[in-house]
Amino acid sequence: MNRKKMKVSYGDIFGGDDLILCDILSRLPVKSVMRFKLVCTHWRSLIKEDKYLIDLHLVRSKTRREGTKLLISSVLGRKMDLFFCDLFQGGPAIPLLGRKATDDDRNNTFDETLMLNPVNGLICFVKPFEGSVLVYNPSTGYKTSWLETRTRKLMRDHNGQAVDTSRMRWGFGFGFDPATKEHKVVSVFETMNTEQKISKENPYGLDVQNCEVLTVGVQNEWRQIDKSSTPGYIVGASVYVNGVIYWLDEHHKVHEVIMAFDVRGEKFNKVIVIPTFINNRWRDYPVNGGIQTICIYVDLIEIDGHIALLERVDGSSIGLWIYSGVNTSDINYGNWIEEKINFPFDLWDSYDDYVSFEAIIGTDLMIIKNFNQQTKFETLYYYNRKRNNIEKQVEIKGIYRDRDAVGLKFSTYVDSLMPVQGKRDPYVCYTPALCGDWWNLNVLVCKEDMKRNRDMGRLGRVILASTDHPPNHGVHNCIGGCGLVFAALTARVN
């Protein structure tokens, strides 16, 4: 039986059909998309740099169940341990950052670091007492170098040695500009007055306070912004919601407020006042069968696209205060909606016990992990806020953490092609001159099609049959080879 050869021209693939190719690639996981960078220089450039494809892939990843993964990181440990696993099924944890359980590298670049909340597929690691950040895409594996702030670079003597930073502190926030589709890091640098000259004008004894912003992927350089809008004293981790980065801000060490940094405008322009009925620090709290009056602190989190405050009510319940106000002026009081969550078991024995809370965006689920339970594997509880019950219990295997860490932080991140480098990395053009790599990729794609679906397999066999031997060396054969992979991709998606 005669078999017709499939012919695909250069114009069909790289002319008007670039949009079709982007549509197909945007439906695949990043791991699969990254393999198609080997096809040719055009595909590699498209996958690494095309904003339309990168944005479309991000949007579709948020709608795919497998597009969102669970990220697990150590908290306040000497070493940074990082893993990911299936968000809803758990199972084996896959290590990131190339770390192993036996690794004892004292010079590991991720030692003594903190991780900010992931934003649209990127993670930002910070060193608060060294004034540097590193941005990492766990899906593509790309990361920046450690980027020192301008204030940090200026604090070196003539010999290039770093000065004493014991009185210095850098607070960081990580966010996203929905208009330009760019990630940004904001740094707030503070130095404490050695004489603690606290006054109404300087309630924290700060000598200096500077703010800088870094746009990820655009030269990756810090720039200073207007000092007039700097906050008072930011505490805790930042939270990003809808183009704004929020921090808790201690105001005169008495009343806490929430500072808002507009990522687009690059300025601190809003203050949300926490009502006294939420911010009543001293409360009677049950401890070990008795009642103690202790200082209660709230944590800032995100719930359903809103900022919220979380407090521990007692050993088996928490209180949520969800902010629903509209920022119409510089100082906002807004509306706070109270929600109390009761658990069928105790989450902690002491108020100092570390507990991890994480709301899954787009769902009614909240992930809770307490660390006073002795279990063989890490056990997570998925609490449904609407049904008021524990919906599922998930076990995660293979997690190791630094003995110094107080616990693990659980976050969600989205599969993303978002870039972190400003300049194109040098690379080798994977044309058919690299015959073995190209042929293996082509056959692999077609074999995957055969496994997935009988009809797709027929198309894959046609593609294989239409090519009697690996492509000869040359650019024109690269075009034809791209046509084969394009056809196989179409079969997978359709």
Number of C-alpha atoms within 10 A of each C-alpha: 3 4 8 10 13 15 11 16 13 15 11 11 19 17 10 10 13 16 14 14 18 19 17 20 24 24 18 20 19 20 14 11 19 18 12 20 18 20 23 20 16 15 21 20 12 17 24 20 15 14 15 14 23 21 16 17 25 21 18 18 23 19 12 14 12 14 23 22 19 19 25 21 23 25 23 17 20 18 24 23 25 23 21 24 19 18 19 15 13 19 16 15 19 15 20 17 14 8 16 11 12 6 9 10 10 9 7 12 14 18 15 16 23 22 22 20 24 21 19 23 24 29 19 23 21 26 21 19 17 18 24 21 24 22 27 23 23 22 19 20 11 15 17 18 14 16 17 17 25 19 18 19 13 10 14 13 10 7 6 9 9 14 11 9 13 10 13 20 19 24 22 27 24 28 31 25 18 12 9 8 13 19 23 23 22 26 27 22 22 21 18 17 16 10 7 13 13 13 10 8 8 14 16 20 18 19 15 11 18 20 28 22 24 21 20 23 18 15 12 20 16 20 14 15 15 12 13 10 14 19 23 20 21 23 14 13 19 21 24 25 17 13 15 22 22 27 26 26 22 19 17 16 11 9 15 21 22 23 26 24 25 19 26 16 11 17 20 22 17 20 22 22 18 20 15 10 7 17 18 14 15 12 13 14 18 17 16 10 7 8 11 13 12 14 12 16 14 20 16 20 24 20 23 14 14 15 19 21 22 20 18 20 19 19 19 15 16 16 18 23 21 21 21 15 14 10 15 9 11 11 15 17 17 15 13 17 11 13 12 15 16 17 14 9 9 14 23 19 15 13 18 7 13 18 17 16 18 18 22 20 15 11 12 16 23 18 20 19 21 20 17 15 12 9 9 9 13 19 18 18 18 21 22 18 18 9 10 14 15 17 13 14 15 16 15 18 15 13 19 16 19 17 11 12 16 16 22 26 19 22 21 20 24 26 27 28 32 28 26 24 19 14 11 9 8 6 8 9 15 17 23 24 16 14 14 12 14 22 16 11 16 22 18 13 20 26 17 15 23 19 10 11 13 11 12 23 20 15 20 27 16 16 22 18 14 15 13 9 9 15 20 13 13 11 13 14 16 22 21 18 23 24 21 24 21 20 17 23 21 17 20 21 13 7
